Amino acid sequence: MMKALNDYAISDLKLIYQLMHERLPHDPMLMDSDLLADLQTYLQKQASNDGVDVSLHAQWASWLNDGVQLKGL
């Protein structure tokens, strides 16, 4: 039986999301991926539950990276 997204470790989901997102410039077909959209929606809900304003890119990116501030943000 296939697991639901909430059955996976959040750290694994963040990693998969970031890897997929980084591939967008090289694989534009990912923009139409339902999996990527569903994963983003799920992660944004989790981030919001943690008090993150996901409309602010710096907060969203920091949450995805477990609080590590990225250069250029």
N, C-alpha and C positions, 0 to 999 in steps of 0.2 A: 504494500500500500504506500502511496506517495505521501510525503510529509507536507504539511502546510507551512507557510513562511514562518509563522510564530513557533514552529517546532525546531527551528535552526538557531544557533547561537548568533546574537546580533553582530558580533565581531565578524563572523563569516559572511553575513549578509552585506555588511558595510564593505568588506573587501571585494566581494563579487560585484557589487554596485559600482564601486570606484573603478575596477578593471574594465567593466563594460562601458562606463562613461568616458574613460580615457581613450577607448577605441573608437568613439564616435567620429572623429575627424578622418580616420582611416577606413571605417566601415559605416558609412552613413545609413545603411539599411537598418542599423540598430535603432535609429530614431523612431521607426515604426514597430519596434518590438513591444509586444504586450507584456512580456516578462519584465523588461526594463522599466516600463511604466508602472506595473504593479509593484515592483520592488521599490521604486522611488516613492510611491504613495505610502507603502507600508513603513518605510524608513522615516519618511517625513512625519507620519503619525507618531512614531516612537520618539522622534526628536521633540515634537511638540509636547508630548507627555513629559519629557525631561525639561521642559521650560525653554526650549529653543525656538526662536522666531525664524522659521525656515524661509521666510521671505527675505531675510538678510543673509546674503551669500556667505559672508565671513562666519556667521554663527553656524550655519548649516555645514560649511566645510570643516569648521573646527570640531563639530560634533561627529562628523563622519570620520575624522582623524583622531578621535578620542582626546580632543583638547589640544592637539598639537597645532600651533598656528602655522599656516603655510605662507611662504614668501609670496609677495605680490597681492595679498588680500588686504 
